[in-house]
């Protein structure tokens, strides 16, 4: 379910598969009960 | 850390935060619950091992010469000054960060593509963007 192309402002986000910390798979849209600030960061241990 | 501090302001504008990283699930869990002496972020932290989010929003990659640029090390020093400390590195170290604001209608309302490691927009810019979408 990975997205085929890069999208920008005004575009509709296609289904994007991500993983919860426990390893279960969810779709990004499951977090969109409200406007979402999606921050791609680097996790350090 | 700054997002954690700004979360209430973000929520006051009808939004919330979702952090995405390429690293291990245990690191995302540690960030959320604040284990290992960290500050608990409070917002969801998820993992993107296949880079789906990064590809979708077009977040770039670190070019080899960027590791030599002052801007990258300035960002490291700035994070260090805020109390961030380098831990075990996992995931994709060559992946650049980025920020997008997505509305409930799944439409992208704001996008920021980092130009180097540690390159994030000021929180004030995110809050302005959120206010502009209300």
Backbone of each chain as nested JSON, in Angstrom:
{
  "chains": [
    {"id": "A", "residues": [
      {"number": 1, "name": "UNK", "atoms": {"N": [0.826, -1.199, 0.0], "CA": [0.0, 0.0, 0.0], "C": [0.867, 1.259, 0.0]}},
      {"number": 2, "name": "UNK", "atoms": {"N": [2.108, 1.167, -0.448], "CA": [2.956, 2.343, -0.446], "C": [2.502, 3.305, -1.544]}},
      {"number": 3, "name": "UNK", "atoms": {"N": [2.775, 4.602, -1.326], "CA": [2.294, 5.61, -2.252], "C": [3.178, 5.66, -3.498]}},
      {"number": 4, "name": "UNK", "atoms": {"N": [2.583, 5.853, -4.652], "CA": [3.354, 5.797, -5.881], "C": [4.062, 7.089, -6.243]}},
      {"number": 5, "name": "UNK", "atoms": {"N": [3.657, 8.222, -5.674], "CA": [4.272, 9.471, -6.104], "C": [4.333, 10.455, -4.949]}},
      {"number": 6, "name": "UNK", "atoms": {"N": [5.134, 11.506, -5.155], "CA": [5.261, 12.545, -4.148], "C": [4.101, 13.52, -4.268]}},
      {"number": 7, "name": "UNK", "atoms": {"N": [3.558, 13.916, -3.132], "CA": [2.445, 14.847, -3.167], "C": [2.835, 16.133, -2.441]}},
      {"number": 8, "name": "UNK", "atoms": {"N": [2.086, 17.191, -2.689], "CA": [2.386, 18.485, -2.089], "C": [1.145, 19.167, -1.583]}},
      {"number": 9, "name": "UNK", "atoms": {"N": [1.296, 20.467, -1.265], "CA": [0.192, 21.239, -0.697], "C": [-1.007, 21.219, -1.648]}},
      {"number": 10, "name": "UNK", "atoms": {"N": [-2.167, 20.922, -1.091], "CA": [-3.391, 20.87, -1.875], "C": [-3.744, 19.475, -2.351]}},
      {"number": 11, "name": "UNK", "atoms": {"N": [-2.76, 18.595, -2.346], "CA": [-3.019, 17.22, -2.797], "C": [-3.674, 16.397, -1.682]}},
      {"number": 12, "name": "UNK", "atoms": {"N": [-4.377, 15.378, -2.082], "CA": [-4.979, 14.446, -1.134], "C": [-3.981, 13.317, -0.859]}},
      {"number": 13, "name": "UNK", "atoms": {"N": [-3.786, 13.036, 0.411], "CA": [-2.831, 11.99, 0.797], "C": [-3.426, 10.616, 0.482]}},
      {"number": 14, "name": "UNK", "atoms": {"N": [-2.711, 9.823, -0.297], "CA": [-3.2, 8.471, -0.589], "C": [-3.032, 7.587, 0.641]}},
      {"number": 15, "name": "UNK", "atoms": {"N": [-3.561, 6.386, 0.624], "CA": [-3.322, 5.483, 1.755], "C": [-1.824, 5.254, 1.962]}},
      {"number": 16, "name": "UNK", "atoms": {"N": [-1.387, 5.448, 3.189], "CA": [0.033, 5.271, 3.538], "C": [0.12, 4.339, 4.739]}},
      {"number": 17, "name": "UNK", "atoms": {"N": [0.834, 3.269, 4.576], "CA": [0.951, 2.267, 5.638], "C": [2.133, 2.59, 6.553]}},
      {"number": 18, "name": "UNK", "atoms": {"N": [1.873, 2.579, 7.864], "CA": [2.922, 2.794, 8.854], "C": [2.773, 1.75, 9.962]}},
      {"number": 19, "name": "UNK", "atoms": {"N": [3.74, 1.709, 10.844], "CA": [3.704, 0.722, 11.931], "C": [3.618, 1.415, 13.274]}},
      {"number": 20, "name": "UNK", "atoms": {"N": [2.793, 0.843, 14.133], "CA": [2.778, 1.292, 15.516], "C": [4.06, 0.783, 16.188]}},
      {"number": 21, "name": "UNK", "atoms": {"N": [4.35, 1.317, 17.366], "CA": [5.568, 0.908, 18.082], "C": [5.565, -0.585, 18.384]}},
      {"number": 22, "name": "UNK", "atoms": {"N": [4.382, -1.176, 18.496], "CA": [4.301, -2.614, 18.806], "C": [4.398, -3.49, 17.559]}},
      {"number": 23, "name": "UNK", "atoms": {"N": [4.599, -2.869, 16.413], "CA": [4.781, -3.627, 15.183], "C": [3.518, -3.825, 14.366]}},
      {"number": 24, "name": "UNK", "atoms": {"N": [2.364, -3.467, 14.91], "CA": [1.133, -3.623, 14.143], "C": [1.062, -2.542, 13.057]}},
      {"number": 25, "name": "UNK", "atoms": {"N": [0.421, -2.884, 11.963], "CA": [0.348, -1.985, 10.813], "C": [-0.957, -1.186, 10.835]}},
      {"number": 26, "name": "UNK", "atoms": {"N": [-0.827, 0.106, 10.562], "CA": [-2.005, 0.967, 10.489], "C": [-1.872, 1.871, 9.277]}},
      {"number": 27, "name": "UNK", "atoms": {"N": [-2.987, 2.493, 8.942], "CA": [-2.98, 3.442, 7.836], "C": [-2.923, 4.846, 8.438]}},
      {"number": 28, "name": "UNK", "atoms": {"N": [-2.172, 5.721, 7.788], "CA": [-1.998, 7.091, 8.298], "C": [-3.343, 7.752, 8.605]}},
      {"number": 29, "name": "UNK", "atoms": {"N": [-4.331, 7.467, 7.781], "CA": [-5.643, 8.084, 7.951], "C": [-6.318, 7.763, 9.271]}},
      {"number": 30, "name": "UNK", "atoms": {"N": [-5.878, 6.688, 9.925], "CA": [-6.5, 6.338, 11.2], "C": [-6.181, 7.379, 12.274]}},
      {"number": 31, "name": "UNK", "atoms": {"N": [-5.209, 8.234, 12.012], "CA": [-4.871, 9.305, 12.969], "C": [-5.555, 10.626, 12.606]}},
      {"number": 32, "name": "UNK", "atoms": {"N": [-6.322, 10.627, 11.518], "CA": [-6.861, 11.89, 11.018], "C": [-8.256, 12.212, 11.547]}},
      {"number": 33, "name": "UNK", "atoms": {"N": [-8.479, 11.977, 12.811], "CA": [-9.725, 12.432, 13.423], "C": [-9.699, 13.954, 13.546]}},
      {"number": 34, "name": "UNK", "atoms": {"N": [-8.516, 14.526, 13.414], "CA": [-8.34, 15.966, 13.438], "C": [-7.157, 16.307, 12.548]}},
      {"number": 35, "name": "UNK", "atoms": {"N": [-6.961, 17.602, 12.321], "CA": [-5.797, 18.017, 11.551], "C": [-4.541, 17.472, 12.215]}},
      {"number": 36, "name": "UNK", "atoms": {"N": [-3.609, 17.029, 11.395], "CA": [-2.449, 16.334, 11.933], "C": [-1.152, 17.006, 11.479]}},
      {"number": 37, "name": "UNK", "atoms": {"N": [-0.288, 17.285, 12.442], "CA": [1.06, 17.752, 12.13], "C": [1.936, 16.503, 12.103]}},
      {"number": 38, "name": "UNK", "atoms": {"N": [2.284, 16.054, 10.921], "CA": [3.089, 14.845, 10.764], "C": [4.558, 15.257, 10.704]}},
      {"number": 39, "name": "UNK", "atoms": {"N": [5.31, 14.805, 11.69], "CA": [6.706, 15.211, 11.789], "C": [7.598, 13.991, 11.593]}},
      {"number": 40, "name": "UNK", "atoms": {"N": [8.349, 13.992, 10.525], "CA": [9.303, 12.914, 10.27], "C": [10.601, 13.272, 10.969]}},
      {"number": 41, "name": "UNK", "atoms": {"N": [10.917, 12.511, 11.995], "CA": [12.084, 12.831, 12.812], "C": [12.994, 11.613, 12.887]}},
      {"number": 42, "name": "UNK", "atoms": {"N": [14.099, 11.778, 13.568], "CA": [15.022, 10.673, 13.779], "C": [14.925, 10.258, 15.231]}},
      {"number": 43, "name": "UNK", "atoms": {"N": [14.616, 8.989, 15.447], "CA": [14.547, 8.474, 16.822], "C": [15.936, 8.021, 17.249]}},
      {"number": 44, "name": "UNK", "atoms": {"N": [16.32, 8.388, 18.434], "CA": [17.579, 7.917, 19.005], "C": [17.291, 7.093, 20.244]}},
      {"number": 45, "name": "UNK", "atoms": {"N": [18.079, 6.037, 20.409], "CA": [17.881, 5.177, 21.565], "C": [18.472, 5.732, 22.82]}}
    ]},
    {"id": "B", "residues": [
      {"number": 1, "name": "UNK", "atoms": {"N": [11.351, 17.585, 21.258], "CA": [11.201, 18.269, 22.538], "C": [10.369, 19.544, 22.381]}},
      {"number": 2, "name": "UNK", "atoms": {"N": [10.679, 20.335, 21.35], "CA": [9.92, 21.562, 21.138], "C": [8.464, 21.262, 20.804]}},
      {"number": 3, "name": "UNK", "atoms": {"N": [8.252, 20.188, 20.053], "CA": [6.89, 19.805, 19.714], "C": [6.125, 19.397, 20.957]}},
      {"number": 4, "name": "UNK", "atoms": {"N": [6.817, 18.696, 21.839], "CA": [6.195, 18.298, 23.092], "C": [5.723, 19.532, 23.859]}},
      {"number": 5, "name": "UNK", "atoms": {"N": [6.583, 20.545, 23.895], "CA": [6.24, 21.766, 24.629], "C": [5.136, 22.552, 23.933]}},
      {"number": 6, "name": "UNK", "atoms": {"N": [5.078, 22.441, 22.62], "CA": [4.101, 23.218, 21.854], "C": [2.798, 22.458, 21.632]}},
      {"number": 7, "name": "UNK", "atoms": {"N": [2.714, 21.237, 22.13], "CA": [1.558, 20.411, 21.79], "C": [0.232, 21.047, 22.216]}},
      {"number": 8, "name": "UNK", "atoms": {"N": [0.227, 21.658, 23.399], "CA": [-1.04, 22.241, 23.855], "C": [-1.47, 23.384, 22.933]}},
      {"number": 9, "name": "UNK", "atoms": {"N": [-0.506, 24.149, 22.422], "CA": [-0.837, 25.224, 21.477], "C": [-1.365, 24.639, 20.173]}},
      {"number": 10, "name": "UNK", "atoms": {"N": [-0.766, 23.537, 19.754], "CA": [-1.214, 22.867, 18.526], "C": [-2.628, 22.317, 18.72]}},
      {"number": 11, "name": "UNK", "atoms": {"N": [-2.853, 21.724, 19.882], "CA": [-4.19, 21.162, 20.155], "C": [-5.236, 22.266, 20.259]}},
      {"number": 12, "name": "UNK", "atoms": {"N": [-4.824, 23.412, 20.779], "CA": [-5.764, 24.532, 20.887], "C": [-6.238, 24.997, 19.511]}},
      {"number": 13, "name": "UNK", "atoms": {"N": [-5.453, 24.688, 18.483], "CA": [-5.824, 25.045, 17.118], "C": [-6.525, 23.888, 16.405]}},
      {"number": 14, "name": "UNK", "atoms": {"N": [-6.93, 22.901, 17.188], "CA": [-7.706, 21.796, 16.624], "C": [-6.894, 20.737, 15.931]}},
      {"number": 15, "name": "UNK", "atoms": {"N": [-5.616, 20.666, 16.252], "CA": [-4.746, 19.699, 15.587], "C": [-3.999, 18.866, 16.625]}},
      {"number": 16, "name": "UNK", "atoms": {"N": [-3.282, 17.894, 16.146], "CA": [-2.409, 17.121, 17.029], "C": [-1.168, 16.714, 16.254]}},
      {"number": 17, "name": "UNK", "atoms": {"N": [-0.252, 16.061, 16.939], "CA": [1.051, 15.725, 16.369], "C": [1.16, 14.22, 16.189]}},
      {"number": 18, "name": "UNK", "atoms": {"N": [1.776, 13.811, 15.098], "CA": [2.142, 12.414, 14.871], "C": [3.606, 12.399, 14.451]}},
      {"number": 19, "name": "UNK", "atoms": {"N": [4.443, 11.724, 15.231], "CA": [5.854, 11.611, 14.87], "C": [6.074, 10.312, 14.109]}},
      {"number": 20, "name": "UNK", "atoms": {"N": [6.917, 10.388, 13.095], "CA": [7.242, 9.225, 12.271], "C": [8.76, 9.107, 12.206]}},
      {"number": 21, "name": "UNK", "atoms": {"N": [9.258, 7.891, 12.361], "CA": [10.692, 7.673, 12.244], "C": [10.97, 6.369, 11.535]}},
      {"number": 22, "name": "UNK", "atoms": {"N": [12.188, 6.226, 11.023], "CA": [12.536, 4.981, 10.329], "C": [13.146, 3.965, 11.29]}},
      {"number": 23, "name": "UNK", "atoms": {"N": [13.283, 4.343, 12.544], "CA": [14.017, 3.509, 13.494], "C": [13.149, 2.395, 14.07]}},
      {"number": 24, "name": "UNK", "atoms": {"N": [13.62, 1.836, 15.171], "CA": [12.964, 0.664, 15.762], "C": [11.734, 1.057, 16.581]}},
      {"number": 25, "name": "UNK", "atoms": {"N": [10.799, 0.111, 16.665], "CA": [9.585, 0.346, 17.423], "C": [9.854, 0.64, 18.892]}},
      {"number": 26, "name": "UNK", "atoms": {"N": [10.89, 0.009, 19.449], "CA": [11.168, 0.244, 20.869], "C": [11.601, 1.687, 21.125]}},
      {"number": 27, "name": "UNK", "atoms": {"N": [12.207, 2.304, 20.097], "CA": [12.596, 3.704, 20.258], "C": [11.369, 4.612, 20.218]}},
      {"number": 28, "name": "UNK", "atoms": {"N": [10.436, 4.275, 19.347], "CA": [9.192, 5.047, 19.304], "C": [8.442, 4.911, 20.623]}},
      {"number": 29, "name": "UNK", "atoms": {"N": [8.419, 3.68, 21.148], "CA": [7.725, 3.451, 22.421], "C": [8.396, 4.226, 23.548]}},
      {"number": 30, "name": "UNK", "atoms": {"N": [9.731, 4.239, 23.552], "CA": [10.467, 4.947, 24.603], "C": [10.196, 6.448, 24.555]}},
      {"number": 31, "name": "UNK", "atoms": {"N": [10.072, 6.974, 23.343], "CA": [9.764, 8.402, 23.212], "C": [8.371, 8.712, 23.754]}},
      {"number": 32, "name": "UNK", "atoms": {"N": [7.437, 7.813, 23.463], "CA": [6.063, 8.07, 23.901], "C": [5.915, 7.989, 25.413]}},
      {"number": 33, "name": "UNK", "atoms": {"N": [6.533, 6.948, 26.002], "CA": [6.302, 6.758, 27.444], "C": [7.379, 7.39, 28.322]}},
      {"number": 34, "name": "UNK", "atoms": {"N": [8.43, 7.915, 27.681], "CA": [9.436, 8.625, 28.46], "C": [10.364, 7.725, 29.249]}},
      {"number": 35, "name": "UNK", "atoms": {"N": [10.515, 6.489, 28.807], "CA": [11.425, 5.586, 29.536], "C": [12.885, 5.972, 29.26]}},
      {"number": 36, "name": "UNK", "atoms": {"N": [13.764, 5.483, 30.111], "CA": [15.191, 5.76, 29.944], "C": [15.561, 7.197, 30.21]}},
      {"number": 37, "name": "UNK", "atoms": {"N": [14.8, 7.85, 31.056], "CA": [15.146, 9.216, 31.432], "C": [14.686, 10.267, 30.435]}},
      {"number": 38, "name": "UNK", "atoms": {"N": [13.964, 9.849, 29.414], "CA": [13.478, 10.825, 28.436], "C": [12.222, 11.528, 28.967]}},
      {"number": 39, "name": "UNK", "atoms": {"N": [11.906, 12.631, 28.318], "CA": [10.628, 13.282, 28.57], "C": [9.593, 12.587, 27.689]}},
      {"number": 40, "name": "UNK", "atoms": {"N": [8.481, 12.168, 28.266], "CA": [7.434, 11.521, 27.479], "C": [6.821, 12.524, 26.513]}},
      {"number": 41, "name": "UNK", "atoms": {"N": [6.817, 12.159, 25.233], "CA": [6.32, 13.093, 24.225], "C": [4.813, 13.302, 24.333]}},
      {"number": 42, "name": "UNK", "atoms": {"N": [4.099, 12.249, 24.686], "CA": [2.656, 12.397, 24.835], "C": [1.899, 12.149, 23.553]}},
      {"number": 43, "name": "UNK", "atoms": {"N": [2.472, 12.505, 22.407], "CA": [1.783, 12.267, 21.138], "C": [2.247, 10.936, 20.545]}},
      {"number": 44, "name": "UNK", "atoms": {"N": [1.467, 10.38, 19.607], "CA": [1.851, 9.097, 19.016], "C": [3.162, 9.182, 18.227]}},
      {"number": 45, "name": "UNK", "atoms": {"N": [3.981, 8.183, 18.392], "CA": [5.226, 8.054, 17.62], "C": [5.151, 6.71, 16.889]}},
      {"number": 46, "name": "UNK", "atoms": {"N": [5.202, 6.736, 15.582], "CA": [5.088, 5.514, 14.796], "C": [6.369, 5.275, 14.004]}},
      {"number": 47, "name": "UNK", "atoms": {"N": [6.404, 4.122, 13.36], "CA": [7.614, 3.71, 12.643], "C": [7.279, 3.509, 11.165]}},
      {"number": 48, "name": "UNK", "atoms": {"N": [8.213, 3.883, 10.328], "CA": [8.008, 3.774, 8.882], "C": [9.214, 3.087, 8.245]}},
      {"number": 49, "name": "UNK", "atoms": {"N": [9.356, 1.778, 8.48], "CA": [10.551, 1.083, 7.989], "C": [10.642, 1.035, 6.468]}},
      {"number": 50, "name": "UNK", "atoms": {"N": [9.513, 1.147, 5.802], "CA": [9.518, 1.084, 4.332], "C": [9.567, 2.465, 3.682]}},
      {"number": 51, "name": "UNK", "atoms": {"N": [9.687, 3.523, 4.513], "CA": [9.786, 4.895, 4.01], "C": [8.54, 5.328, 3.235]}},
      {"number": 52, "name": "UNK", "atoms": {"N": [7.404, 4.768, 3.559], "CA": [6.179, 5.129, 2.831], "C": [5.836, 6.606, 3.004]}},
      {"number": 53, "name": "UNK", "atoms": {"N": [5.924, 7.081, 4.257], "CA": [5.608, 8.486, 4.528], "C": [6.615, 9.391, 3.829]}},
      {"number": 54, "name": "UNK", "atoms": {"N": [7.87, 9.02, 3.902], "CA": [8.939, 9.842, 3.327], "C": [8.788, 9.958, 1.813]}},
      {"number": 55, "name": "UNK", "atoms": {"N": [8.475, 8.827, 1.181], "CA": [8.287, 8.84, -0.278], "C": [7.043, 9.632, -0.655]}},
      {"number": 56, "name": "UNK", "atoms": {"N": [5.986, 9.436, 0.093], "CA": [4.725, 10.111, -0.227], "C": [4.892, 11.625, -0.211]}},
      {"number": 57, "name": "UNK", "atoms": {"N": [5.576, 12.131, 0.807], "CA": [5.704, 13.578, 0.943], "C": [7.002, 14.112, 0.339]}},
      {"number": 58, "name": "UNK", "atoms": {"N": [7.806, 13.244, -0.205], "CA": [8.999, 13.687, -0.915], "C": [10.113, 14.199, -0.026]}},
      {"number": 59, "name": "UNK", "atoms": {"N": [10.209, 13.679, 1.176], "CA": [11.31, 14.082, 2.052], "C": [12.607, 13.491, 1.489]}},
      {"number": 60, "name": "UNK", "atoms": {"N": [13.639, 14.327, 1.421], "CA": [14.869, 13.943, 0.729], "C": [15.833, 13.127, 1.563]}},
      {"number": 61, "name": "UNK", "atoms": {"N": [17.004, 12.958, 0.996], "CA": [18.041, 12.189, 1.666], "C": [19.279, 13.055, 1.854]}},
      {"number": 62, "name": "UNK", "atoms": {"N": [20.067, 12.727, 2.836], "CA": [21.299, 13.463, 3.102], "C": [22.316, 13.088, 2.026]}},
      {"number": 63, "name": "UNK", "atoms": {"N": [22.883, 14.094, 1.393], "CA": [23.966, 13.83, 0.445], "C": [25.264, 13.791, 1.231]}},
      {"number": 64, "name": "UNK", "atoms": {"N": [26.219, 13.037, 0.734], "CA": [27.44, 12.782, 1.513], "C": [28.136, 14.069, 1.951]}},
      {"number": 65, "name": "UNK", "atoms": {"N": [28.137, 15.072, 1.054], "CA": [28.861, 16.295, 1.372], "C": [28.152, 17.127, 2.436]}},
      {"number": 66, "name": "UNK", "atoms": {"N": [26.849, 16.84, 2.667], "CA": [26.134, 17.609, 3.685], "C": [26.62, 17.288, 5.097]}},
      {"number": 67, "name": "UNK", "atoms": {"N": [27.232, 16.089, 5.254], "CA": [27.794, 15.761, 6.569], "C": [28.966, 16.688, 6.904]}},
      {"number": 68, "name": "UNK", "atoms": {"N": [29.492, 17.393, 5.905], "CA": [30.649, 18.258, 6.106], "C": [30.254, 19.723, 6.255]}},
      {"number": 69, "name": "UNK", "atoms": {"N": [28.97, 20.022, 6.145], "CA": [28.572, 21.426, 6.144], "C": [28.342, 21.958, 7.565]}},
      {"number": 70, "name": "UNK", "atoms": {"N": [28.677, 23.236, 7.782], "CA": [28.472, 23.831, 9.11], "C": [27.005, 23.792, 9.546]}},
      {"number": 71, "name": "UNK", "atoms": {"N": [26.082, 23.907, 8.609], "CA": [24.649, 23.963, 8.982], "C": [24.24, 22.69, 9.716]}},
      {"number": 72, "name": "UNK", "atoms": {"N": [24.724, 21.55, 9.237], "CA": [24.361, 20.282, 9.871], "C": [24.867, 20.235, 11.308]}},
      {"number": 73, "name": "UNK", "atoms": {"N": [26.098, 20.632, 11.523], "CA": [26.673, 20.567, 12.867], "C": [26.108, 21.652, 13.775]}},
      {"number": 74, "name": "UNK", "atoms": {"N": [25.734, 22.793, 13.165], "CA": [25.038, 23.826, 13.947], "C": [23.732, 23.265, 14.504]}},
      {"number": 75, "name": "UNK", "atoms": {"N": [23.016, 22.506, 13.664], "CA": [21.75, 21.92, 14.11], "C": [21.975, 20.916, 15.234]}},
      {"number": 76, "name": "UNK", "atoms": {"N": [23.056, 20.13, 15.112], "CA": [23.38, 19.18, 16.182], "C": [23.66, 19.925, 17.488]}},
      {"number": 77, "name": "UNK", "atoms": {"N": [24.457, 20.985, 17.379], "CA": [24.821, 21.751, 18.582], "C": [23.589, 22.415, 19.197]}},
      {"number": 78, "name": "UNK", "atoms": {"N": [22.692, 22.895, 18.331], "CA": [21.476, 23.526, 18.828], "C": [20.637, 22.499, 19.597]}},
      {"number": 79, "name": "UNK", "atoms": {"N": [20.52, 21.301, 19.042], "CA": [19.758, 20.239, 19.72], "C": [20.437, 19.858, 21.03]}},
      {"number": 80, "name": "UNK", "atoms": {"N": [21.76, 19.797, 21.001], "CA": [22.512, 19.464, 22.214], "C": [22.259, 20.526, 23.285]}},
      {"number": 81, "name": "UNK", "atoms": {"N": [22.238, 21.772, 22.868], "CA": [21.993, 22.873, 23.801], "C": [20.612, 22.814, 24.42]}},
      {"number": 82, "name": "UNK", "atoms": {"N": [19.674, 22.205, 23.694], "CA": [18.313, 22.06, 24.228], "C": [18.18, 20.822, 25.091]}},
      {"number": 83, "name": "UNK", "atoms": {"N": [19.267, 20.078, 25.233], "CA": [19.232, 18.918, 26.109], "C": [19.15, 17.593, 25.397]}},
      {"number": 84, "name": "UNK", "atoms": {"N": [19.052, 17.595, 24.064], "CA": [18.998, 16.345, 23.323], "C": [20.37, 15.689, 23.325]}},
      {"number": 85, "name": "UNK", "atoms": {"N": [20.385, 14.386, 23.482], "CA": [21.647, 13.65, 23.504], "C": [21.584, 12.494, 22.523]}},
      {"number": 86, "name": "UNK", "atoms": {"N": [22.688, 12.315, 21.808], "CA": [22.772, 11.229, 20.843], "C": [22.733, 9.881, 21.554]}},
      {"number": 87, "name": "UNK", "atoms": {"N": [21.838, 9.012, 21.136], "CA": [21.779, 7.654, 21.654], "C": [22.113, 6.683, 20.554]}},
      {"number": 88, "name": "UNK", "atoms": {"N": [21.599, 5.472, 20.699], "CA": [21.862, 4.448, 19.692], "C": [21.149, 4.821, 18.387]}},
      {"number": 89, "name": "UNK", "atoms": {"N": [21.927, 4.83, 17.32], "CA": [21.354, 5.183, 16.029], "C": [20.843, 3.921, 15.343]}},
      {"number": 90, "name": "UNK", "atoms": {"N": [19.593, 3.943, 14.966], "CA": [19.017, 2.837, 14.2], "C": [18.274, 3.446, 13.017]}},
      {"number": 91, "name": "UNK", "atoms": {"N": [17.728, 2.6, 12.182], "CA": [16.979, 3.113, 11.046], "C": [17.904, 3.658, 9.984]}},
      {"number": 92, "name": "UNK", "atoms": {"N": [17.398, 4.584, 9.227], "CA": [18.099, 5.109, 8.06], "C": [18.723, 6.46, 8.396]}},
      {"number": 93, "name": "UNK", "atoms": {"N": [20.028, 6.493, 8.576], "CA": [20.684, 7.743, 8.975], "C": [20.74, 8.74, 7.823]}},
      {"number": 94, "name": "UNK", "atoms": {"N": [20.507, 8.271, 6.613], "CA": [20.564, 9.163, 5.464], "C": [19.246, 9.825, 5.122]}},
      {"number": 95, "name": "UNK", "atoms": {"N": [18.242, 9.554, 5.913], "CA": [16.915, 10.109, 5.632], "C": [16.776, 11.495, 6.245]}},
      {"number": 96, "name": "UNK", "atoms": {"N": [16.377, 12.463, 5.455], "CA": [16.134, 13.815, 5.959], "C": [14.75, 13.91, 6.581]}},
      {"number": 97, "name": "UNK", "atoms": {"N": [14.607, 14.807, 7.549], "CA": [13.285, 14.985, 8.169], "C": [12.368, 15.869, 7.326]}},
      {"number": 98, "name": "UNK", "atoms": {"N": [11.192, 16.067, 7.824], "CA": [10.23, 16.941, 7.169], "C": [8.976, 17.055, 8.004]}},
      {"number": 99, "name": "UNK", "atoms": {"N": [8.161, 18.017, 7.67], "CA": [6.913, 18.239, 8.4], "C": [5.798, 18.522, 7.398]}},
      {"number": 100, "name": "UNK", "atoms": {"N": [4.671, 17.881, 7.58], "CA": [3.486, 18.221, 6.776], "C": [2.295, 18.384, 7.719]}},
      {"number": 101, "name": "UNK", "atoms": {"N": [1.393, 19.235, 7.334], "CA": [0.118, 19.353, 8.039], "C": [-0.947, 18.809, 7.105]}},
      {"number": 102, "name": "UNK", "atoms": {"N": [-1.687, 17.837, 7.607], "CA": [-2.72, 17.18, 6.806], "C": [-4.069, 17.406, 7.476]}},
      {"number": 103, "name": "UNK", "atoms": {"N": [-5.023, 17.888, 6.703], "CA": [-6.366, 18.124, 7.231], "C": [-7.162, 16.841, 7.344]}},
      {"number": 104, "name": "UNK", "atoms": {"N": [-8.291, 16.938, 8.025], "CA": [-9.15, 15.755, 8.193], "C": [-9.65, 15.24, 6.85]}},
      {"number": 105, "name": "UNK", "atoms": {"N": [-9.652, 16.125, 5.852], "CA": [-10.073, 15.713, 4.51], "C": [-8.929, 15.066, 3.728]}},
      {"number": 106, "name": "UNK", "atoms": {"N": [-7.819, 14.811, 4.428], "CA": [-6.618, 14.174, 3.874], "C": [-5.854, 15.09, 2.928]}},
      {"number": 107, "name": "UNK", "atoms": {"N": [-6.209, 16.372, 2.875], "CA": [-5.508, 17.283, 1.989], "C": [-4.292, 17.887, 2.702]}},
      {"number": 108, "name": "UNK", "atoms": {"N": [-3.179, 17.979, 1.992], "CA": [-1.962, 18.571, 2.553], "C": [-2.139, 20.085, 2.619]}},
      {"number": 109, "name": "UNK", "atoms": {"N": [-1.96, 20.637, 3.821], "CA": [-2.164, 22.072, 4.015], "C": [-0.839, 22.832, 4.129]}},
      {"number": 110, "name": "UNK", "atoms": {"N": [0.21, 22.117, 4.452], "CA": [1.521, 22.749, 4.644], "C": [2.576, 21.665, 4.481]}},
      {"number": 111, "name": "UNK", "atoms": {"N": [3.695, 22.021, 3.897], "CA": [4.775, 21.034, 3.753], "C": [6.124, 21.723, 3.918]}},
      {"number": 112, "name": "UNK", "atoms": {"N": [6.984, 21.096, 4.688], "CA": [8.348, 21.587, 4.885], "C": [9.294, 20.429, 4.619]}},
      {"number": 113, "name": "UNK", "atoms": {"N": [10.227, 20.649, 3.699], "CA": [11.214, 19.623, 3.36], "C": [12.576, 20.069, 3.877]}},
      {"number": 114, "name": "UNK", "atoms": {"N": [13.136, 19.299, 4.797], "CA": [14.434, 19.654, 5.372], "C": [15.52, 19.644, 4.297]}},
      {"number": 115, "name": "UNK", "atoms": {"N": [16.463, 20.567, 4.455], "CA": [17.583, 20.614, 3.51], "C": [18.812, 19.928, 4.062]}},
      {"number": 116, "name": "UNK", "atoms": {"N": [18.812, 19.723, 5.377], "CA": [19.915, 18.998, 5.992], "C": [19.422, 18.35, 7.286]}},
      {"number": 117, "name": "UNK", "atoms": {"N": [20.282, 17.599, 7.934], "CA": [19.913, 16.932, 9.181], "C": [19.591, 17.986, 10.243]}},
      {"number": 118, "name": "UNK", "atoms": {"N": [18.528, 17.767, 10.97], "CA": [18.177, 18.689, 12.057], "C": [17.499, 19.961, 11.581]}},
      {"number": 119, "name": "UNK", "atoms": {"N": [17.13, 20.005, 10.318], "CA": [16.501, 21.194, 9.749], "C": [14.983, 21.081, 9.919]}},
      {"number": 120, "name": "UNK", "atoms": {"N": [14.444, 21.844, 10.857], "CA": [13.001, 21.829, 11.121], "C": [12.475, 23.253, 11.087]}},
      {"number": 121, "name": "UNK", "atoms": {"N": [11.225, 23.434, 10.716], "CA": [10.659, 24.787, 10.744], "C": [10.444, 25.227, 12.191]}},
      {"number": 122, "name": "UNK", "atoms": {"N": [10.505, 26.528, 12.439], "CA": [10.193, 27.0, 13.797], "C": [8.757, 26.621, 14.167]}},
      {"number": 123, "name": "UNK", "atoms": {"N": [8.542, 26.363, 15.444], "CA": [7.192, 26.037, 15.916], "C": [6.216, 27.159, 15.538]}},
      {"number": 124, "name": "UNK", "atoms": {"N": [6.692, 28.399, 15.606], "CA": [5.808, 29.535, 15.294], "C": [5.278, 29.43, 13.867]}},
      {"number": 125, "name": "UNK", "atoms": {"N": [6.099, 28.9, 12.961], "CA": [5.649, 28.768, 11.573], "C": [4.55, 27.698, 11.45]}},
      {"number": 126, "name": "UNK", "atoms": {"N": [4.704, 26.633, 12.232], "CA": [3.674, 25.592, 12.218], "C": [2.366, 26.129, 12.784]}},
      {"number": 127, "name": "UNK", "atoms": {"N": [2.481, 26.888, 13.866], "CA": [1.267, 27.454, 14.472], "C": [0.599, 28.438, 13.516]}},
      {"number": 128, "name": "UNK", "atoms": {"N": [1.411, 29.241, 12.819], "CA": [0.86, 30.163, 11.816], "C": [0.145, 29.389, 10.718]}},
      {"number": 129, "name": "UNK", "atoms": {"N": [0.767, 28.297, 10.292], "CA": [0.162, 27.491, 9.225], "C": [-1.157, 26.89, 9.696]}},
      {"number": 130, "name": "UNK", "atoms": {"N": [-1.185, 26.446, 10.941], "CA": [-2.424, 25.879, 11.476], "C": [-3.503, 26.949, 11.589]}},
      {"number": 131, "name": "UNK", "atoms": {"N": [-3.106, 28.137, 12.003], "CA": [-4.09, 29.228, 12.117], "C": [-4.635, 29.603, 10.755]}},
      {"number": 132, "name": "UNK", "atoms": {"N": [-3.777, 29.526, 9.76], "CA": [-4.184, 29.884, 8.4], "C": [-5.14, 28.898, 7.783]}},
      {"number": 133, "name": "UNK", "atoms": {"N": [-5.238, 27.717, 8.37], "CA": [-6.12, 26.698, 7.793], "C": [-7.453, 26.619, 8.516]}},
      {"number": 134, "name": "UNK", "atoms": {"N": [-7.638, 27.466, 9.503], "CA": [-8.882, 27.369, 10.288], "C": [-10.019, 28.097, 9.597]}}
    ]}
  ]
}
